[in-house]
Amino acid sequence: MTDFKDRERGEEAKFAFDEENAFKIAARRNRLVGEWAASLMGLTDEETDAYKKAVVQADFEEAGDEDVIRKLLGDLTAADCDVSESDIRTKLEECAVEARRQFMSDGA
């Protein structure tokens, strides 16, 4: 019986670890895509830092990426940037790959 309990605790710990890492990678991805969008909008360094944080915060509105896409599309459209929803989705995928690579190389 203790073997089962130990295995159960191990699985719970692994699940928590995996979820925490997925959260960190998503936040890193959102910062990267926020930096990309900020550069398109011509924001200053200080504005870029604030914008990256705002993009990360936008991801807490609902599950999935739609909240981030909506924010980016709205902000980029308001700044007269010629970027489509498809462009944003493509950039999100690129940033997800880069975020995972950075996360793995940092060991964090």
C-alpha contacts under 8 A as a table, 3 or more apart, distances in Angstrom:
res1	aa1	res2	aa2	distance
1	M	4	F	5.26
1	M	5	K	6.45
2	T	5	K	4.93
2	T	6	D	5.95
3	D	6	D	5.07
3	D	7	R	6.06
4	F	7	R	5.08
4	F	8	E	6.05
5	K	8	E	4.97
5	K	9	R	6.13
6	D	9	R	5.13
6	D	10	G	6.11
7	R	10	G	4.97
7	R	11	E	6.15
8	E	11	E	5.13
8	E	12	E	6.21
9	R	12	E	5.07
9	R	13	A	6.12
10	G	13	A	5.10
10	G	14	K	6.15
11	E	14	K	5.07
11	E	15	F	6.09
12	E	15	F	5.09
12	E	16	A	6.21
13	A	16	A	5.15
13	A	17	F	6.11
14	K	17	F	4.98
14	K	18	D	6.05
15	F	18	D	5.14
15	F	19	E	6.09
16	A	19	E	5.13
16	A	20	E	6.12
17	F	20	E	5.19
17	F	21	N	6.25
18	D	21	N	5.15
18	D	22	A	6.13
19	E	22	A	5.07
19	E	23	F	6.19
20	E	23	F	5.11
20	E	24	K	6.29
21	N	24	K	5.05
21	N	25	I	6.15
22	A	25	I	5.14
22	A	26	A	6.11
23	F	26	A	5.15
23	F	27	A	6.16
24	K	27	A	5.15
24	K	28	R	6.16
25	I	28	R	5.05
25	I	29	R	6.06
25	I	96	A	7.41
25	I	99	A	5.71
25	I	100	R	5.86
25	I	103	F	6.61
26	A	29	R	4.95
26	A	30	N	6.12
26	A	96	A	7.12
26	A	99	A	7.56
27	A	30	N	5.05
27	A	31	R	6.25
27	A	56	V	5.75
28	R	31	R	5.09
28	R	32	L	6.26
28	R	99	A	5.57
29	R	32	L	5.10
29	R	33	V	6.21
29	R	92	L	7.20
29	R	95	C	5.18
29	R	96	A	5.09
29	R	98	E	7.43
29	R	99	A	5.09
30	N	33	V	5.15
30	N	34	G	5.88
30	N	52	K	7.12
30	N	55	V	6.05
30	N	56	V	5.39
30	N	59	D	7.98
30	N	68	V	7.88
30	N	92	L	7.80
30	N	95	C	7.72
31	R	34	G	4.94
31	R	35	E	6.11
31	R	52	K	4.80
31	R	53	K	6.84
31	R	55	V	6.81
31	R	56	V	6.32
32	L	35	E	5.10
32	L	36	W	6.35
32	L	52	K	7.51
32	L	95	C	6.07
32	L	99	A	7.61
33	V	36	W	4.96
33	V	37	A	6.19
33	V	52	K	7.82
33	V	91	K	6.83
33	V	92	L	6.30
33	V	95	C	6.19
34	G	37	A	5.10
34	G	38	A	5.99
34	G	48	T	7.69
34	G	51	Y	6.36
34	G	52	K	4.56
34	G	53	K	7.98
34	G	55	V	5.86
34	G	72	L	7.83
35	E	38	A	5.02
35	E	39	S	6.21
35	E	48	T	6.28
35	E	49	D	7.86
35	E	51	Y	7.62
35	E	52	K	5.96
36	W	39	S	5.25
36	W	40	L	6.49
37	A	40	L	5.08
37	A	41	M	6.29
37	A	72	L	7.11
37	A	76	L	7.01
38	A	41	M	5.03
38	A	42	G	6.13
38	A	43	L	5.38
38	A	47	E	7.90
38	A	48	T	5.52
38	A	51	Y	6.89
38	A	52	K	7.88
39	S	42	G	5.01
39	S	43	L	6.14
39	S	48	T	7.72
40	L	43	L	7.91
40	L	76	L	7.80
40	L	81	C	6.85
41	M	76	L	6.79
41	M	79	A	6.07
41	M	81	C	6.86
43	L	46	E	7.93
43	L	47	E	5.55
43	L	48	T	5.69
44	T	47	E	5.05
44	T	48	T	5.90
45	D	48	T	4.98
45	D	49	D	6.28
46	E	49	D	5.23
46	E	50	A	6.43
47	E	50	A	5.14
47	E	51	Y	5.97
48	T	51	Y	4.94
48	T	52	K	6.08
49	D	52	K	5.30
49	D	53	K	6.51
50	A	53	K	5.24
50	A	54	A	6.27
51	Y	54	A	4.88
51	Y	55	V	6.24
52	K	55	V	5.19
52	K	56	V	6.39
53	K	56	V	5.09
53	K	57	Q	6.19
54	A	57	Q	4.97
54	A	58	A	6.10
55	V	58	A	5.00
55	V	59	D	6.72
55	V	68	V	6.42
55	V	71	K	7.31
55	V	72	L	7.68
56	V	59	D	5.50
56	V	60	F	7.57
56	V	68	V	7.96
57	Q	60	F	5.65
57	Q	61	E	7.73
58	A	61	E	5.75
58	A	67	D	6.10
58	A	68	V	5.65
58	A	71	K	7.03
59	D	62	E	6.70
59	D	63	A	7.64
59	D	64	G	7.76
59	D	65	D	6.89
59	D	67	D	5.84
59	D	68	V	5.45
60	F	63	A	7.36
60	F	67	D	7.98
61	E	67	D	6.28
62	E	66	E	7.77
62	E	67	D	6.33
63	A	66	E	7.92
64	G	67	D	7.32
65	D	68	V	5.39
65	D	69	I	6.19
66	E	69	I	5.00
66	E	70	R	5.94
67	D	70	R	5.14
67	D	71	K	6.26
68	V	71	K	5.16
68	V	72	L	6.16
69	I	72	L	5.19
69	I	73	L	5.92
69	I	85	E	7.23
69	I	88	I	6.73
69	I	89	R	7.27
70	R	73	L	5.24
70	R	74	G	5.98
71	K	74	G	5.22
71	K	75	D	6.05
72	L	75	D	5.20
72	L	76	L	5.88
72	L	88	I	7.52
73	L	76	L	5.23
73	L	77	T	5.87
73	L	83	V	7.52
73	L	84	S	7.27
73	L	85	E	6.42
73	L	88	I	7.40
74	G	77	T	5.21
74	G	78	A	6.06
75	D	78	A	5.09
75	D	79	A	6.22
76	L	79	A	5.05
76	L	80	D	6.37
76	L	81	C	5.25
76	L	82	D	7.69
76	L	83	V	6.95
77	T	80	D	5.06
77	T	81	C	5.64
77	T	82	D	7.18
77	T	83	V	7.36
78	A	81	C	7.60
83	V	87	D	6.04
83	V	88	I	7.18
84	S	87	D	5.06
84	S	88	I	6.46
85	E	88	I	5.07
85	E	89	R	6.23
86	S	89	R	5.08
86	S	90	T	6.15
87	D	90	T	5.14
87	D	91	K	6.17
88	I	91	K	5.04
88	I	92	L	6.06
89	R	92	L	5.00
89	R	93	E	6.36
90	T	93	E	5.21
90	T	94	E	6.35
91	K	94	E	4.98
91	K	95	C	6.02
92	L	95	C	5.07
92	L	96	A	6.01
93	E	96	A	5.00
93	E	97	V	6.41
94	E	97	V	5.32
94	E	98	E	6.35
95	C	98	E	4.93
95	C	99	A	5.83
96	A	99	A	5.04
96	A	100	R	6.16
97	V	100	R	5.28
97	V	101	R	6.21
98	E	101	R	5.00
98	E	102	Q	6.07
99	A	102	Q	5.11
99	A	103	F	5.98
100	R	103	F	5.00
100	R	104	M	6.09
101	R	104	M	5.25
101	R	105	S	6.16
102	Q	105	S	5.15
102	Q	106	D	5.95
103	F	106	D	5.20
103	F	107	G	6.13
103	F	108	A	6.01
104	M	107	G	5.19
104	M	108	A	7.17
